[in-house]
Amino acid sequence: MDGRVFPWLVALVCAGLSPSIWAVQTTQVATAGAATQPSWTNAKHAFTVQLIQLSPDNVRAFYENMGYPPKAIDAIAQVCVFGTSIRNNAKAPITYDVADWKAVTEDGKRHPLITKTQWLQRWQPLGVSSDWSILPAQQTLQVGDWGQGFTTVDLPRDARFKLVYFWSEHGTQHQATLAGPQCAAASHG
């Protein structure tokens, strides 16, 4: 199976969603009747971003199934994790860098996302030297290309924020906002 497809399918299974997300034309939240996990999409721009809320239990189950060490699993289960899907709808290649993206909380504070590169640095002492589950830190997407992976941010459980994200097209930087994402509640059990 294509290395890009498998993680997306796993995220869909964890979130209980179908892969028909690209029909959305504006920022919106999936309703409880449409999904077991809340999701938010901004498809108003050349660069579409969707976040699917994952609970700490979803995250633990995913990484346990992949055979990650318990301390690595504990580390990622402590932060807010979202299944993330991106798509280039522009008529030219676009590039992005997750290190530029910020979660802006209601108090106006800007919180950086934890990049794949940062996760690998944290996990390396625990024996994890590679990972395909986290959204690539930087990438160029050709026309029509898409990608997926987890994005993470260190915020309290139930925190709501706006994702401010950037991409470049024809050497010009663009910015968009995805309003409303919320970190999953703490696991009960």
C-alpha positions as CSV (number, residue, x, y, z in Angstrom):
1,M,0.0,0.0,0.0
2,D,1.2,3.5,-0.8
3,G,3.1,5.0,2.2
4,R,0.9,8.1,2.0
5,V,-2.4,6.3,2.0
6,F,-1.9,4.0,5.0
7,P,-1.5,6.7,7.7
8,W,-4.5,8.6,6.3
9,L,-6.6,5.4,6.5
10,V,-5.5,4.8,10.0
11,A,-6.4,8.3,11.0
12,L,-9.9,7.9,9.4
13,V,-10.4,4.6,11.3
14,C,-9.4,6.2,14.6
15,A,-11.7,9.2,13.9
16,G,-14.5,7.1,12.4
17,L,-14.7,9.3,9.3
18,S,-15.1,8.7,5.6
19,P,-12.5,10.0,3.1
20,S,-15.0,12.3,1.3
21,I,-13.7,15.5,2.9
22,W,-12.8,17.4,-0.2
23,A,-16.4,18.2,-1.1
24,V,-16.3,20.9,1.7
25,Q,-16.1,24.4,0.3
26,T,-15.7,26.5,3.4
27,T,-14.5,26.3,7.0
28,Q,-16.9,24.0,8.8
29,V,-17.2,21.7,11.7
30,A,-18.5,18.2,11.2
31,T,-21.6,17.5,13.3
32,A,-21.9,14.8,15.8
33,G,-24.2,12.9,13.4
34,A,-21.6,13.0,10.6
35,A,-18.6,11.8,12.6
36,T,-17.6,10.3,15.9
37,Q,-14.7,12.8,16.2
38,P,-15.1,16.5,15.6
39,S,-13.3,17.9,12.5
40,W,-12.6,21.3,11.1
41,T,-11.9,22.2,7.4
42,N,-10.8,25.3,5.6
43,A,-11.2,24.7,1.9
44,K,-11.6,28.4,0.8
45,H,-8.0,28.7,-0.4
46,A,-5.5,27.1,-2.7
47,F,-4.2,25.1,0.3
48,T,-6.9,23.1,2.0
49,V,-6.4,22.0,5.6
50,Q,-8.5,19.6,7.7
51,L,-8.0,18.7,11.4
52,I,-9.7,15.7,12.9
53,Q,-9.7,15.7,16.8
54,L,-8.0,12.5,18.2
55,S,-8.5,11.5,21.8
56,P,-5.6,10.4,24.0
57,D,-7.0,6.9,23.8
58,N,-7.0,7.1,19.9
59,V,-3.4,8.2,20.0
60,R,-2.3,5.6,22.5
61,A,-4.0,2.8,20.5
62,F,-2.4,4.0,17.3
63,Y,1.2,4.1,18.6
64,E,0.8,1.0,20.7
65,N,-0.3,-0.8,17.5
66,M,2.8,0.5,15.7
67,G,5.1,-0.9,18.5
68,Y,6.4,2.4,19.8
69,P,8.0,2.4,23.3
70,P,5.7,3.2,26.2
71,K,7.6,6.5,27.0
72,A,7.3,7.7,23.4
73,I,3.5,6.9,23.5
74,D,3.1,8.7,26.8
75,A,4.9,11.8,25.4
76,I,2.6,12.2,22.4
77,A,-0.6,11.2,24.3
78,Q,0.0,14.2,26.6
79,V,-0.4,16.8,23.9
80,C,-3.3,17.7,21.5
81,V,-3.2,15.5,18.4
82,F,-5.1,16.0,15.2
83,G,-5.3,13.8,12.1
84,T,-4.4,16.3,9.5
85,S,-5.1,16.3,5.8
86,I,-3.7,18.9,3.3
87,R,-4.3,19.4,-0.4
88,N,-2.9,21.7,-3.1
89,N,-5.8,23.1,-5.0
90,A,-3.7,25.8,-6.7
91,K,-2.6,25.8,-10.3
92,A,1.1,25.8,-9.2
93,P,3.3,24.0,-6.7
94,I,3.0,25.2,-3.1
95,T,5.3,24.8,-0.1
96,Y,4.7,24.9,3.6
97,D,6.6,24.7,6.8
98,V,4.7,23.5,9.9
99,A,7.3,25.4,12.1
100,D,5.6,28.6,10.8
101,W,2.1,27.5,11.8
102,K,0.6,28.6,15.1
103,A,-2.3,27.7,17.4
104,V,-3.7,31.0,18.7
105,T,-5.7,30.5,21.9
106,E,-8.6,32.7,23.1
107,D,-6.2,34.8,25.2
108,G,-4.3,35.7,22.0
109,K,-1.2,33.6,22.8
110,R,0.5,32.0,19.9
111,H,1.6,28.4,20.4
112,P,3.9,26.6,18.0
113,L,3.0,23.2,16.6
114,I,5.4,20.4,17.5
115,T,7.0,19.4,14.2
116,K,8.0,15.9,13.0
117,T,11.6,16.9,13.3
118,Q,11.1,17.9,17.0
119,W,9.2,14.6,17.7
120,L,12.1,12.6,16.2
121,Q,14.5,14.5,18.4
122,R,12.4,13.7,21.5
123,W,11.9,10.1,20.6
124,Q,15.4,9.2,19.4
125,P,16.7,8.6,23.0
126,L,13.8,6.2,23.4
127,G,14.8,4.2,20.3
128,V,12.5,5.8,17.7
129,S,14.7,6.8,14.7
130,S,12.0,7.2,12.0
131,D,8.3,8.0,11.8
132,W,5.8,8.3,9.0
133,S,2.8,9.2,11.2
134,I,3.5,12.9,11.8
135,L,2.8,15.4,8.9
136,P,6.1,16.2,7.2
137,A,7.6,19.3,8.6
138,Q,8.3,21.0,5.3
139,Q,7.0,19.9,1.9
140,T,6.3,21.0,-1.7
141,L,3.0,19.8,-3.0
142,Q,2.6,19.7,-6.8
143,V,-0.7,20.7,-8.4
144,G,-3.4,18.3,-7.0
145,D,-1.1,16.7,-4.5
146,W,-2.3,15.9,-1.0
147,G,-0.7,14.6,2.2
148,Q,-1.7,13.6,5.7
149,G,-0.3,12.9,9.1
150,F,-0.7,13.9,12.7
151,T,-0.2,17.5,13.8
152,T,0.4,18.2,17.5
153,V,0.4,21.2,19.8
154,D,1.1,21.4,23.5
155,L,-2.2,22.8,24.9
156,P,-4.5,21.9,27.8
157,R,-7.2,19.4,27.2
158,D,-10.4,20.9,25.8
159,A,-8.5,24.1,24.7
160,R,-10.0,25.8,21.7
161,F,-7.8,27.7,19.2
162,K,-7.5,29.1,15.7
163,L,-4.9,27.5,13.5
164,V,-3.0,30.1,11.6
165,Y,-1.2,28.4,8.7
166,F,1.1,29.6,5.9
167,W,2.1,28.4,2.5
168,S,4.0,29.8,-0.5
169,E,2.9,29.9,-4.1
170,H,4.9,31.5,-6.9
171,G,7.3,32.8,-4.1
172,T,4.5,34.7,-2.4
173,Q,3.6,33.7,1.2
174,H,-0.1,33.3,1.9
175,Q,-1.9,32.9,5.3
176,A,-5.2,31.4,6.3
177,T,-7.0,30.6,9.5
178,L,-8.9,27.5,10.5
179,A,-11.2,28.6,13.4
180,G,-12.6,26.4,16.1
181,P,-10.3,23.3,16.6
182,Q,-10.5,22.0,20.1
183,C,-8.2,19.6,21.9
184,A,-9.8,16.4,22.9
185,A,-11.0,15.9,26.5
186,A,-8.9,13.8,28.9
187,S,-9.4,10.1,28.6
188,H,-11.8,8.6,31.1
189,G,-10.8,5.3,32.7
